[in-house]
Amino acid sequence: MRARTAFAAFVTITVTALGTASAAPALAAPDDVVAVRAGDGLDVHRGKYVTLGGCQTAGQQGIERGHWDRYQCAEGTFFWNLWTNR
């Protein structure tokens, strides 16, 4: 009976964790992966993001805050790279 209760708890925790993983905010990726350079004068690398949506959100927030005028999310090997013009 104990094993059944433990298994049920494990399944509940796993399902909950998987369900919230898709709703979690994008995390910046580690810096040890080589970035793919964007074109069009966007020469400042601002970070790596796990999802395209996370990269776009960060780029748009930078524009809204006045940190840069343009941004591009370039697809890398495993991550999206945020490039800006300043």
MONOR-V514058 format. One record per helix or strand of 2 or more residues. SS is the DSSP state (H for helix, E for strand). FROM is the first residue (numbers start at 1). TO is the last residue. If there is no record, write none. Layout:
ss->{SS SS}
from->{FROM FROM}
to->{TO TO}
This chain:
ss->{H E H E E}
from->{2 44 52 71 80}
to->{21 49 64 75 84}
